[in-house]
Amino acid sequence: MLWYAVLVGAVVNVLLLVLLKMRPLQQFVLGTITTFFLGVILFVIVTLDRPLQGESGLQPEPLRLLWERSMVWDEPLG
């Protein structure tokens, strides 16, 4: 669902940008800024799509340590 929202938003953004009546240089600058922003958003979504895999993924050691410390009921911490 997130991908559909991003893609529809990008298409609508570009279409509205094309419909603006302005000088070509201004339209190019505005289009470049908009395209850069959309590219960054897509990069972040792709990178964080699977948070437990890949180079940018979370490592399991801190999660295991947290699980072990929080699941001790009768023993004192230490």
mmCIF file of the N, C-alpha and C atoms, coordinates in Angstrom:
data_MODEL
# 
_entry.id   MODEL 
# 
loop_
_atom_site.group_PDB 
_atom_site.id 
_atom_site.type_symbol 
_atom_site.label_atom_id 
_atom_site.label_alt_id 
_atom_site.label_comp_id 
_atom_site.label_asym_id 
_atom_site.label_entity_id 
_atom_site.label_seq_id 
_atom_site.pdbx_PDB_ins_code 
_atom_site.Cartn_x 
_atom_site.Cartn_y 
_atom_site.Cartn_z 
_atom_site.occupancy 
_atom_site.B_iso_or_equiv 
_atom_site.pdbx_formal_charge 
_atom_site.auth_seq_id 
_atom_site.auth_comp_id 
_atom_site.auth_asym_id 
_atom_site.auth_atom_id 
_atom_site.pdbx_PDB_model_num 
ATOM 1   N N  . MET A 1 1  ? 0.825  -1.188  0.000   1.00 0.00 ? 1  MET A N  1 
ATOM 2   C CA . MET A 1 1  ? 0.000  0.000   0.000   1.00 0.00 ? 1  MET A CA 1 
ATOM 3   C C  . MET A 1 1  ? 0.877  1.263   0.000   1.00 0.00 ? 1  MET A C  1 
ATOM 4   N N  . LEU A 1 2  ? 1.988  1.195   0.725   1.00 0.00 ? 2  LEU A N  1 
ATOM 5   C CA . LEU A 1 2  ? 2.892  2.343   0.785   1.00 0.00 ? 2  LEU A CA 1 
ATOM 6   C C  . LEU A 1 2  ? 3.459  2.663   -0.589  1.00 0.00 ? 2  LEU A C  1 
ATOM 7   N N  . TRP A 1 3  ? 3.780  1.615   -1.359  1.00 0.00 ? 3  TRP A N  1 
ATOM 8   C CA . TRP A 1 3  ? 4.336  1.841   -2.696  1.00 0.00 ? 3  TRP A CA 1 
ATOM 9   C C  . TRP A 1 3  ? 3.327  2.535   -3.600  1.00 0.00 ? 3  TRP A C  1 
ATOM 10  N N  . TYR A 1 4  ? 2.056  2.133   -3.519  1.00 0.00 ? 4  TYR A N  1 
ATOM 11  C CA . TYR A 1 4  ? 1.032  2.776   -4.345  1.00 0.00 ? 4  TYR A CA 1 
ATOM 12  C C  . TYR A 1 4  ? 0.890  4.250   -3.987  1.00 0.00 ? 4  TYR A C  1 
ATOM 13  N N  . ALA A 1 5  ? 0.909  4.542   -2.709  1.00 0.00 ? 5  ALA A N  1 
ATOM 14  C CA . ALA A 1 5  ? 0.783  5.937   -2.276  1.00 0.00 ? 5  ALA A CA 1 
ATOM 15  C C  . ALA A 1 5  ? 1.960  6.771   -2.769  1.00 0.00 ? 5  ALA A C  1 
ATOM 16  N N  . VAL A 1 6  ? 3.160  6.228   -2.695  1.00 0.00 ? 6  VAL A N  1 
ATOM 17  C CA . VAL A 1 6  ? 4.340  6.970   -3.149  1.00 0.00 ? 6  VAL A CA 1 
ATOM 18  C C  . VAL A 1 6  ? 4.313  7.168   -4.656  1.00 0.00 ? 6  VAL A C  1 
ATOM 19  N N  . LEU A 1 7  ? 3.981  6.120   -5.399  1.00 0.00 ? 7  LEU A N  1 
ATOM 20  C CA . LEU A 1 7  ? 3.969  6.222   -6.856  1.00 0.00 ? 7  LEU A CA 1 
ATOM 21  C C  . LEU A 1 7  ? 2.874  7.156   -7.365  1.00 0.00 ? 7  LEU A C  1 
ATOM 22  N N  . VAL A 1 8  ? 1.684  7.062   -6.798  1.00 0.00 ? 8  VAL A N  1 
ATOM 23  C CA . VAL A 1 8  ? 0.598  7.966   -7.200  1.00 0.00 ? 8  VAL A CA 1 
ATOM 24  C C  . VAL A 1 8  ? 0.956  9.397   -6.831  1.00 0.00 ? 8  VAL A C  1 
ATOM 25  N N  . GLY A 1 9  ? 1.516  9.600   -5.668  1.00 0.00 ? 9  GLY A N  1 
ATOM 26  C CA . GLY A 1 9  ? 1.941  10.940  -5.259  1.00 0.00 ? 9  GLY A CA 1 
ATOM 27  C C  . GLY A 1 9  ? 3.014  11.500  -6.174  1.00 0.00 ? 9  GLY A C  1 
ATOM 28  N N  . ALA A 1 10 ? 3.944  10.660  -6.602  1.00 0.00 ? 10 ALA A N  1 
ATOM 29  C CA . ALA A 1 10 ? 5.003  11.115  -7.510  1.00 0.00 ? 10 ALA A CA 1 
ATOM 30  C C  . ALA A 1 10 ? 4.431  11.502  -8.863  1.00 0.00 ? 10 ALA A C  1 
ATOM 31  N N  . VAL A 1 11 ? 3.528  10.699  -9.382  1.00 0.00 ? 11 VAL A N  1 
ATOM 32  C CA . VAL A 1 11 ? 2.917  11.005  -10.686 1.00 0.00 ? 11 VAL A CA 1 
ATOM 33  C C  . VAL A 1 11 ? 2.106  12.292  -10.611 1.00 0.00 ? 11 VAL A C  1 
ATOM 34  N N  . VAL A 1 12 ? 1.319  12.441  -9.574  1.00 0.00 ? 12 VAL A N  1 
ATOM 35  C CA . VAL A 1 12 ? 0.516  13.659  -9.417  1.00 0.00 ? 12 VAL A CA 1 
ATOM 36  C C  . VAL A 1 12 ? 1.423  14.875  -9.272  1.00 0.00 ? 12 VAL A C  1 
ATOM 37  N N  . ASN A 1 13 ? 2.488  14.722  -8.525  1.00 0.00 ? 13 ASN A N  1 
ATOM 38  C CA . ASN A 1 13 ? 3.449  15.815  -8.333  1.00 0.00 ? 13 ASN A CA 1 
ATOM 39  C C  . ASN A 1 13 ? 4.060  16.262  -9.655  1.00 0.00 ? 13 ASN A C  1 
ATOM 40  N N  . VAL A 1 14 ? 4.497  15.300  -10.450 1.00 0.00 ? 14 VAL A N  1 
ATOM 41  C CA . VAL A 1 14 ? 5.120  15.623  -11.733 1.00 0.00 ? 14 VAL A CA 1 
ATOM 42  C C  . VAL A 1 14 ? 4.093  16.238  -12.684 1.00 0.00 ? 14 VAL A C  1 
ATOM 43  N N  . LEU A 1 15 ? 2.877  15.711  -12.720 1.00 0.00 ? 15 LEU A N  1 
ATOM 44  C CA . LEU A 1 15 ? 1.840  16.277  -13.591 1.00 0.00 ? 15 LEU A CA 1 
ATOM 45  C C  . LEU A 1 15 ? 1.500  17.710  -13.201 1.00 0.00 ? 15 LEU A C  1 
ATOM 46  N N  . LEU A 1 16 ? 1.384  17.974  -11.924 1.00 0.00 ? 16 LEU A N  1 
ATOM 47  C CA . LEU A 1 16 ? 1.103  19.341  -11.484 1.00 0.00 ? 16 LEU A CA 1 
ATOM 48  C C  . LEU A 1 16 ? 2.271  20.275  -11.794 1.00 0.00 ? 16 LEU A C  1 
ATOM 49  N N  . LEU A 1 17 ? 3.471  19.745  -11.713 1.00 0.00 ? 17 LEU A N  1 
ATOM 50  C CA . LEU A 1 17 ? 4.653  20.548  -12.034 1.00 0.00 ? 17 LEU A CA 1 
ATOM 51  C C  . LEU A 1 17 ? 4.681  20.921  -13.514 1.00 0.00 ? 17 LEU A C  1 
ATOM 52  N N  . VAL A 1 18 ? 4.268  19.989  -14.371 1.00 0.00 ? 18 VAL A N  1 
ATOM 53  C CA . VAL A 1 18 ? 4.231  20.255  -15.813 1.00 0.00 ? 18 VAL A CA 1 
ATOM 54  C C  . VAL A 1 18 ? 3.159  21.296  -16.143 1.00 0.00 ? 18 VAL A C  1 
ATOM 55  N N  . LEU A 1 19 ? 2.061  21.303  -15.406 1.00 0.00 ? 19 LEU A N  1 
ATOM 56  C CA . LEU A 1 19 ? 0.956  22.212  -15.688 1.00 0.00 ? 19 LEU A CA 1 
ATOM 57  C C  . LEU A 1 19 ? 1.244  23.652  -15.259 1.00 0.00 ? 19 LEU A C  1 
ATOM 58  N N  . LEU A 1 20 ? 2.255  23.867  -14.437 1.00 0.00 ? 20 LEU A N  1 
ATOM 59  C CA . LEU A 1 20 ? 2.572  25.222  -14.002 1.00 0.00 ? 20 LEU A CA 1 
ATOM 60  C C  . LEU A 1 20 ? 3.104  26.050  -15.163 1.00 0.00 ? 20 LEU A C  1 
ATOM 61  N N  . LYS A 1 21 ? 2.633  27.278  -15.271 1.00 0.00 ? 21 LYS A N  1 
ATOM 62  C CA . LYS A 1 21 ? 3.111  28.182  -16.321 1.00 0.00 ? 21 LYS A CA 1 
ATOM 63  C C  . LYS A 1 21 ? 4.224  29.043  -15.727 1.00 0.00 ? 21 LYS A C  1 
ATOM 64  N N  . MET A 1 22 ? 5.462  28.721  -16.091 1.00 0.00 ? 22 MET A N  1 
ATOM 65  C CA . MET A 1 22 ? 6.596  29.501  -15.619 1.00 0.00 ? 22 MET A CA 1 
ATOM 66  C C  . MET A 1 22 ? 7.724  29.391  -16.632 1.00 0.00 ? 22 MET A C  1 
ATOM 67  N N  . ARG A 1 23 ? 8.751  30.193  -16.413 1.00 0.00 ? 23 ARG A N  1 
ATOM 68  C CA . ARG A 1 23 ? 9.900  30.156  -17.319 1.00 0.00 ? 23 ARG A CA 1 
ATOM 69  C C  . ARG A 1 23 ? 10.592 28.790  -17.240 1.00 0.00 ? 23 ARG A C  1 
ATOM 70  N N  . PRO A 1 24 ? 11.207 28.357  -18.350 1.00 0.00 ? 24 PRO A N  1 
ATOM 71  C CA . PRO A 1 24 ? 11.830 27.016  -18.380 1.00 0.00 ? 24 PRO A CA 1 
ATOM 72  C C  . PRO A 1 24 ? 12.893 26.805  -17.306 1.00 0.00 ? 24 PRO A C  1 
ATOM 73  N N  . LEU A 1 25 ? 13.700 27.812  -17.009 1.00 0.00 ? 25 LEU A N  1 
ATOM 74  C CA . LEU A 1 25 ? 14.734 27.636  -15.986 1.00 0.00 ? 25 LEU A CA 1 
ATOM 75  C C  . LEU A 1 25 ? 14.119 27.426  -14.607 1.00 0.00 ? 25 LEU A C  1 
ATOM 76  N N  . GLN A 1 26 ? 13.103 28.207  -14.288 1.00 0.00 ? 26 GLN A N  1 
ATOM 77  C CA . GLN A 1 26 ? 12.436 28.041  -12.993 1.00 0.00 ? 26 GLN A CA 1 
ATOM 78  C C  . GLN A 1 26 ? 11.768 26.673  -12.909 1.00 0.00 ? 26 GLN A C  1 
ATOM 79  N N  . GLN A 1 27 ? 11.144 26.253  -14.003 1.00 0.00 ? 27 GLN A N  1 
ATOM 80  C CA . GLN A 1 27 ? 10.486 24.950  -13.999 1.00 0.00 ? 27 GLN A CA 1 
ATOM 81  C C  . GLN A 1 27 ? 11.526 23.826  -13.870 1.00 0.00 ? 27 GLN A C  1 
ATOM 82  N N  . PHE A 1 28 ? 12.675 23.985  -14.498 1.00 0.00 ? 28 PHE A N  1 
ATOM 83  C CA . PHE A 1 28 ? 13.734 22.994  -14.384 1.00 0.00 ? 28 PHE A CA 1 
ATOM 84  C C  . PHE A 1 28 ? 14.246 22.894  -12.950 1.00 0.00 ? 28 PHE A C  1 
ATOM 85  N N  . VAL A 1 29 ? 14.465 24.028  -12.320 1.00 0.00 ? 29 VAL A N  1 
ATOM 86  C CA . VAL A 1 29 ? 14.953 24.028  -10.930 1.00 0.00 ? 29 VAL A CA 1 
ATOM 87  C C  . VAL A 1 29 ? 13.920 23.401  -10.004 1.00 0.00 ? 29 VAL A C  1 
ATOM 88  N N  . LEU A 1 30 ? 12.671 23.790  -10.143 1.00 0.00 ? 30 LEU A N  1 
ATOM 89  C CA . LEU A 1 30 ? 11.613 23.226  -9.300  1.00 0.00 ? 30 LEU A CA 1 
ATOM 90  C C  . LEU A 1 30 ? 11.464 21.732  -9.562  1.00 0.00 ? 30 LEU A C  1 
ATOM 91  N N  . GLY A 1 31 ? 11.545 21.322  -10.829 1.00 0.00 ? 31 GLY A N  1 
ATOM 92  C CA . GLY A 1 31 ? 11.463 19.900  -11.166 1.00 0.00 ? 31 GLY A CA 1 
ATOM 93  C C  . GLY A 1 31 ? 12.628 19.111  -10.604 1.00 0.00 ? 31 GLY A C  1 
ATOM 94  N N  . THR A 1 32 ? 13.819 19.696  -10.637 1.00 0.00 ? 32 THR A N  1 
ATOM 95  C CA . THR A 1 32 ? 15.001 19.028  -10.091 1.00 0.00 ? 32 THR A CA 1 
ATOM 96  C C  . THR A 1 32 ? 14.874 18.831  -8.587  1.00 0.00 ? 32 THR A C  1 
ATOM 97  N N  . ILE A 1 33 ? 14.424 19.844  -7.897  1.00 0.00 ? 33 ILE A N  1 
ATOM 98  C CA . ILE A 1 33 ? 14.247 19.738  -6.444  1.00 0.00 ? 33 ILE A CA 1 
ATOM 99  C C  . ILE A 1 33 ? 13.193 18.688  -6.109  1.00 0.00 ? 33 ILE A C  1 
ATOM 100 N N  . THR A 1 34 ? 12.084 18.697  -6.834  1.00 0.00 ? 34 THR A N  1 
ATOM 101 C CA . THR A 1 34 ? 11.017 17.730  -6.591  1.00 0.00 ? 34 THR A CA 1 
ATOM 102 C C  . THR A 1 34 ? 11.491 16.309  -6.891  1.00 0.00 ? 34 THR A C  1 
ATOM 103 N N  . THR A 1 35 ? 12.190 16.133  -7.989  1.00 0.00 ? 35 THR A N  1 
ATOM 104 C CA . THR A 1 35 ? 12.688 14.810  -8.352  1.00 0.00 ? 35 THR A CA 1 
ATOM 105 C C  . THR A 1 35 ? 13.713 14.306  -7.344  1.00 0.00 ? 35 THR A C  1 
ATOM 106 N N  . PHE A 1 36 ? 14.582 15.184  -6.875  1.00 0.00 ? 36 PHE A N  1 
ATOM 107 C CA . PHE A 1 36 ? 15.559 14.803  -5.859  1.00 0.00 ? 36 PHE A CA 1 
ATOM 108 C C  . PHE A 1 36 ? 14.857 14.343  -4.579  1.00 0.00 ? 36 PHE A C  1 
ATOM 109 N N  . PHE A 1 37 ? 13.844 15.101  -4.153  1.00 0.00 ? 37 PHE A N  1 
ATOM 110 C CA . PHE A 1 37 ? 13.108 14.750  -2.950  1.00 0.00 ? 37 PHE A CA 1 
ATOM 111 C C  . PHE A 1 37 ? 12.418 13.391  -3.108  1.00 0.00 ? 37 PHE A C  1 
ATOM 112 N N  . LEU A 1 38 ? 11.769 13.167  -4.240  1.00 0.00 ? 38 LEU A N  1 
ATOM 113 C CA . LEU A 1 38 ? 11.114 11.880  -4.480  1.00 0.00 ? 38 LEU A CA 1 
ATOM 114 C C  . LEU A 1 38 ? 12.131 10.740  -4.521  1.00 0.00 ? 38 LEU A C  1 
ATOM 115 N N  . GLY A 1 39 ? 13.288 10.987  -5.113  1.00 0.00 ? 39 GLY A N  1 
ATOM 116 C CA . GLY A 1 39 ? 14.333 9.967   -5.149  1.00 0.00 ? 39 GLY A CA 1 
ATOM 117 C C  . GLY A 1 39 ? 14.831 9.604   -3.761  1.00 0.00 ? 39 GLY A C  1 
ATOM 118 N N  . VAL A 1 40 ? 15.009 10.603  -2.909  1.00 0.00 ? 40 VAL A N  1 
ATOM 119 C CA . VAL A 1 40 ? 15.457 10.342  -1.529  1.00 0.00 ? 40 VAL A CA 1 
ATOM 120 C C  . VAL A 1 40 ? 14.405 9.549   -0.774  1.00 0.00 ? 40 VAL A C  1 
ATOM 121 N N  . ILE A 1 41 ? 13.140 9.909   -0.942  1.00 0.00 ? 41 ILE A N  1 
ATOM 122 C CA . ILE A 1 41 ? 12.059 9.180   -0.262  1.00 0.00 ? 41 ILE A CA 1 
ATOM 123 C C  . ILE A 1 41 ? 12.024 7.726   -0.734  1.00 0.00 ? 41 ILE A C  1 
ATOM 124 N N  . LEU A 1 42 ? 12.140 7.502   -2.038  1.00 0.00 ? 42 LEU A N  1 
ATOM 125 C CA . LEU A 1 42 ? 12.153 6.133   -2.545  1.00 0.00 ? 42 LEU A CA 1 
ATOM 126 C C  . LEU A 1 42 ? 13.365 5.354   -2.041  1.00 0.00 ? 42 LEU A C  1 
ATOM 127 N N  . PHE A 1 43 ? 14.518 6.005   -1.977  1.00 0.00 ? 43 PHE A N  1 
ATOM 128 C CA . PHE A 1 43 ? 15.714 5.341   -1.456  1.00 0.00 ? 43 PHE A CA 1 
ATOM 129 C C  . PHE A 1 43 ? 15.522 4.918   0.001   1.00 0.00 ? 43 PHE A C  1 
ATOM 130 N N  . VAL A 1 44 ? 14.961 5.791   0.809   1.00 0.00 ? 44 VAL A N  1 
ATOM 131 C CA . VAL A 1 44 ? 14.726 5.459   2.222   1.00 0.00 ? 44 VAL A CA 1 
ATOM 132 C C  . VAL A 1 44 ? 13.733 4.311   2.351   1.00 0.00 ? 44 VAL A C  1 
ATOM 133 N N  . ILE A 1 45 ? 12.678 4.335   1.548   1.00 0.00 ? 45 ILE A N  1 
ATOM 134 C CA . ILE A 1 45 ? 11.685 3.261   1.612   1.00 0.00 ? 45 ILE A CA 1 
ATOM 135 C C  . ILE A 1 45 ? 12.301 1.935   1.202   1.00 0.00 ? 45 ILE A C  1 
ATOM 136 N N  . VAL A 1 46 ? 13.080 1.925   0.131   1.00 0.00 ? 46 VAL A N  1 
ATOM 137 C CA . VAL A 1 46 ? 13.718 0.684   -0.322  1.00 0.00 ? 46 VAL A CA 1 
ATOM 138 C C  . VAL A 1 46 ? 14.718 0.187   0.712   1.00 0.00 ? 46 VAL A C  1 
ATOM 139 N N  . THR A 1 47 ? 15.485 1.091   1.291   1.00 0.00 ? 47 THR A N  1 
ATOM 140 C CA . THR A 1 47 ? 16.498 0.703   2.279   1.00 0.00 ? 47 THR A CA 1 
ATOM 141 C C  . THR A 1 47 ? 15.858 0.141   3.546   1.00 0.00 ? 47 THR A C  1 
ATOM 142 N N  . LEU A 1 48 ? 14.770 0.739   3.998   1.00 0.00 ? 48 LEU A N  1 
ATOM 143 C CA . LEU A 1 48 ? 14.142 0.316   5.245   1.00 0.00 ? 48 LEU A CA 1 
ATOM 144 C C  . LEU A 1 48 ? 12.995 -0.670  5.040   1.00 0.00 ? 48 LEU A C  1 
ATOM 145 N N  . ASP A 1 49 ? 12.803 -1.139  3.806   1.00 0.00 ? 49 ASP A N  1 
ATOM 146 C CA . ASP A 1 49 ? 11.697 -2.048  3.524   1.00 0.00 ? 49 ASP A CA 1 
ATOM 147 C C  . ASP A 1 49 ? 11.847 -3.366  4.276   1.00 0.00 ? 49 ASP A C  1 
ATOM 148 N N  . ARG A 1 50 ? 13.051 -3.863  4.379   1.00 0.00 ? 50 ARG A N  1 
ATOM 149 C CA . ARG A 1 50 ? 13.328 -5.091  5.126   1.00 0.00 ? 50 ARG A CA 1 
ATOM 150 C C  . ARG A 1 50 ? 14.394 -4.773  6.173   1.00 0.00 ? 50 ARG A C  1 
ATOM 151 N N  . PRO A 1 51 ? 13.968 -4.346  7.367   1.00 0.00 ? 51 PRO A N  1 
ATOM 152 C CA . PRO A 1 51 ? 14.915 -3.829  8.361   1.00 0.00 ? 51 PRO A CA 1 
ATOM 153 C C  . PRO A 1 51 ? 15.861 -4.868  8.948   1.00 0.00 ? 51 PRO A C  1 
ATOM 154 N N  . LEU A 1 52 ? 15.609 -6.144  8.755   1.00 0.00 ? 52 LEU A N  1 
ATOM 155 C CA . LEU A 1 52 ? 16.466 -7.163  9.350   1.00 0.00 ? 52 LEU A CA 1 
ATOM 156 C C  . LEU A 1 52 ? 17.409 -7.796  8.346   1.00 0.00 ? 52 LEU A C  1 
ATOM 157 N N  . GLN A 1 53 ? 17.459 -7.282  7.106   1.00 0.00 ? 53 GLN A N  1 
ATOM 158 C CA . GLN A 1 53 ? 18.314 -7.872  6.080   1.00 0.00 ? 53 GLN A CA 1 
ATOM 159 C C  . GLN A 1 53 ? 19.215 -6.816  5.470   1.00 0.00 ? 53 GLN A C  1 
ATOM 160 N N  . GLY A 1 54 ? 20.322 -7.241  4.900   1.00 0.00 ? 54 GLY A N  1 
ATOM 161 C CA . GLY A 1 54 ? 21.210 -6.348  4.165   1.00 0.00 ? 54 GLY A CA 1 
ATOM 162 C C  . GLY A 1 54 ? 22.206 -5.625  5.048   1.00 0.00 ? 54 GLY A C  1 
ATOM 163 N N  . GLU A 1 55 ? 22.997 -4.764  4.401   1.00 0.00 ? 55 GLU A N  1 
ATOM 164 C CA . GLU A 1 55 ? 24.037 -4.018  5.109   1.00 0.00 ? 55 GLU A CA 1 
ATOM 165 C C  . GLU A 1 55 ? 23.460 -3.051  6.135   1.00 0.00 ? 55 GLU A C  1 
ATOM 166 N N  . SER A 1 56 ? 22.347 -2.429  5.796   1.00 0.00 ? 56 SER A N  1 
ATOM 167 C CA . SER A 1 56 ? 21.750 -1.455  6.709   1.00 0.00 ? 56 SER A CA 1 
ATOM 168 C C  . SER A 1 56 ? 20.800 -2.102  7.708   1.00 0.00 ? 56 SER A C  1 
ATOM 169 N N  . GLY A 1 57 ? 20.723 -3.414  7.710   1.00 0.00 ? 57 GLY A N  1 
ATOM 170 C CA . GLY A 1 57 ? 19.801 -4.120  8.597   1.00 0.00 ? 57 GLY A CA 1 
ATOM 171 C C  . GLY A 1 57 ? 20.256 -4.125  10.045  1.00 0.00 ? 57 GLY A C  1 
ATOM 172 N N  . LEU A 1 58 ? 19.321 -4.364  10.895  1.00 0.00 ? 58 LEU A N  1 
ATOM 173 C CA . LEU A 1 58 ? 19.616 -4.459  12.327  1.00 0.00 ? 58 LEU A CA 1 
ATOM 174 C C  . LEU A 1 58 ? 20.331 -5.770  12.612  1.00 0.00 ? 58 LEU A C  1 
ATOM 175 N N  . GLN A 1 59 ? 21.270 -5.716  13.529  1.00 0.00 ? 59 GLN A N  1 
ATOM 176 C CA . GLN A 1 59 ? 21.977 -6.917  13.952  1.00 0.00 ? 59 GLN A CA 1 
ATOM 177 C C  . GLN A 1 59 ? 21.177 -7.579  15.071  1.00 0.00 ? 59 GLN A C  1 
ATOM 178 N N  . PRO A 1 60 ? 21.162 -8.906  15.137  1.00 0.00 ? 60 PRO A N  1 
ATOM 179 C CA . PRO A 1 60 ? 20.317 -9.581  16.124  1.00 0.00 ? 60 PRO A CA 1 
ATOM 180 C C  . PRO A 1 60 ? 20.869 -9.579  17.548  1.00 0.00 ? 60 PRO A C  1 
ATOM 181 N N  . GLU A 1 61 ? 22.151 -9.283  17.742  1.00 0.00 ? 61 GLU A N  1 
ATOM 182 C CA . GLU A 1 61 ? 22.736 -9.383  19.077  1.00 0.00 ? 61 GLU A CA 1 
ATOM 183 C C  . GLU A 1 61 ? 22.069 -8.456  20.101  1.00 0.00 ? 61 GLU A C  1 
ATOM 184 N N  . PRO A 1 62 ? 21.865 -7.164  19.807  1.00 0.00 ? 62 PRO A N  1 
ATOM 185 C CA . PRO A 1 62 ? 21.203 -6.315  20.800  1.00 0.00 ? 62 PRO A CA 1 
ATOM 186 C C  . PRO A 1 62 ? 19.779 -6.773  21.111  1.00 0.00 ? 62 PRO A C  1 
ATOM 187 N N  . LEU A 1 63 ? 19.076 -7.286  20.111  1.00 0.00 ? 63 LEU A N  1 
ATOM 188 C CA . LEU A 1 63 ? 17.718 -7.766  20.347  1.00 0.00 ? 63 LEU A CA 1 
ATOM 189 C C  . LEU A 1 63 ? 17.718 -9.018  21.220  1.00 0.00 ? 63 LEU A C  1 
ATOM 190 N N  . ARG A 1 64 ? 18.677 -9.908  20.986  1.00 0.00 ? 64 ARG A N  1 
ATOM 191 C CA . ARG A 1 64 ? 18.792 -11.104 21.835  1.00 0.00 ? 64 ARG A CA 1 
ATOM 192 C C  . ARG A 1 64 ? 19.125 -10.733 23.274  1.00 0.00 ? 64 ARG A C  1 
ATOM 193 N N  . LEU A 1 65 ? 20.036 -9.785  23.441  1.00 0.00 ? 65 LEU A N  1 
ATOM 194 C CA . LEU A 1 65 ? 20.403 -9.340  24.786  1.00 0.00 ? 65 LEU A CA 1 
ATOM 195 C C  . LEU A 1 65 ? 19.206 -8.724  25.503  1.00 0.00 ? 65 LEU A C  1 
ATOM 196 N N  . LEU A 1 66 ? 18.462 -7.898  24.808  1.00 0.00 ? 66 LEU A N  1 
ATOM 197 C CA . LEU A 1 66 ? 17.260 -7.303  25.391  1.00 0.00 ? 66 LEU A CA 1 
ATOM 198 C C  . LEU A 1 66 ? 16.254 -8.376  25.770  1.00 0.00 ? 66 LEU A C  1 
ATOM 199 N N  . TRP A 1 67 ? 16.064 -9.358  24.898  1.00 0.00 ? 67 TRP A N  1 
ATOM 200 C CA . TRP A 1 67 ? 15.134 -10.447 25.173  1.00 0.00 ? 67 TRP A CA 1 
ATOM 201 C C  . TRP A 1 67 ? 15.571 -11.234 26.415  1.00 0.00 ? 67 TRP A C  1 
ATOM 202 N N  . GLU A 1 68 ? 16.861 -11.551 26.496  1.00 0.00 ? 68 GLU A N  1 
ATOM 203 C CA . GLU A 1 68 ? 17.353 -12.309 27.645  1.00 0.00 ? 68 GLU A CA 1 
ATOM 204 C C  . GLU A 1 68 ? 17.209 -11.526 28.939  1.00 0.00 ? 68 GLU A C  1 
ATOM 205 N N  . ARG A 1 69 ? 17.467 -10.225 28.903  1.00 0.00 ? 69 ARG A N  1 
ATOM 206 C CA . ARG A 1 69 ? 17.368 -9.422  30.124  1.00 0.00 ? 69 ARG A CA 1 
ATOM 207 C C  . ARG A 1 69 ? 15.924 -9.179  30.536  1.00 0.00 ? 69 ARG A C  1 
ATOM 208 N N  . SER A 1 70 ? 15.030 -9.027  29.586  1.00 0.00 ? 70 SER A N  1 
ATOM 209 C CA . SER A 1 70 ? 13.647 -8.708  29.950  1.00 0.00 ? 70 SER A CA 1 
ATOM 210 C C  . SER A 1 70 ? 12.833 -9.951  30.279  1.00 0.00 ? 70 SER A C  1 
ATOM 211 N N  . MET A 1 71 ? 13.279 -11.130 29.877  1.00 0.00 ? 71 MET A N  1 
ATOM 212 C CA . MET A 1 71 ? 12.514 -12.339 30.123  1.00 0.00 ? 71 MET A CA 1 
ATOM 213 C C  . MET A 1 71 ? 12.978 -13.085 31.368  1.00 0.00 ? 71 MET A C  1 
ATOM 214 N N  . VAL A 1 72 ? 13.790 -12.468 32.202  1.00 0.00 ? 72 VAL A N  1 
ATOM 215 C CA . VAL A 1 72 ? 14.219 -13.077 33.464  1.00 0.00 ? 72 VAL A CA 1 
ATOM 216 C C  . VAL A 1 72 ? 13.275 -12.578 34.550  1.00 0.00 ? 72 VAL A C  1 
ATOM 217 N N  . TRP A 1 73 ? 12.503 -13.506 35.133  1.00 0.00 ? 73 TRP A N  1 
ATOM 218 C CA . TRP A 1 73 ? 11.510 -13.095 36.120  1.00 0.00 ? 73 TRP A CA 1 
ATOM 219 C C  . TRP A 1 73 ? 11.989 -13.295 37.548  1.00 0.00 ? 73 TRP A C  1 
ATOM 220 N N  . ASP A 1 74 ? 12.584 -14.427 37.838  1.00 0.00 ? 74 ASP A N  1 
ATOM 221 C CA . ASP A 1 74 ? 12.912 -14.761 39.216  1.00 0.00 ? 74 ASP A CA 1 
ATOM 222 C C  . ASP A 1 74 ? 14.355 -14.455 39.579  1.00 0.00 ? 74 ASP A C  1 
ATOM 223 N N  . GLU A 1 75 ? 15.186 -14.208 38.631  1.00 0.00 ? 75 GLU A N  1 
ATOM 224 C CA . GLU A 1 75 ? 16.607 -13.964 38.904  1.00 0.00 ? 75 GLU A CA 1 
ATOM 225 C C  . GLU A 1 75 ? 16.892 -12.467 38.866  1.00 0.00 ? 75 GLU A C  1 
ATOM 226 N N  . PRO A 1 76 ? 17.759 -11.985 39.746  1.00 0.00 ? 76 PRO A N  1 
ATOM 227 C CA . PRO A 1 76 ? 18.108 -10.570 39.700  1.00 0.00 ? 76 PRO A CA 1 
ATOM 228 C C  . PRO A 1 76 ? 18.995 -10.263 38.496  1.00 0.00 ? 76 PRO A C  1 
ATOM 229 N N  . LEU A 1 77 ? 18.939 -9.030  38.041  1.00 0.00 ? 77 LEU A N  1 
ATOM 230 C CA . LEU A 1 77 ? 19.777 -8.626  36.922  1.00 0.00 ? 77 LEU A CA 1 
ATOM 231 C C  . LEU A 1 77 ? 21.222 -8.542  37.369  1.00 0.00 ? 77 LEU A C  1 
ATOM 232 N N  . GLY A 1 78 ? 22.118 -8.863  36.505  1.00 0.00 ? 78 GLY A N  1 
ATOM 233 C CA . GLY A 1 78 ? 23.510 -8.713  36.872  1.00 0.00 ? 78 GLY A CA 1 
ATOM 234 C C  . GLY A 1 78 ? 24.308 -9.718  36.233  1.00 0.00 ? 78 GLY A C  1 
# 
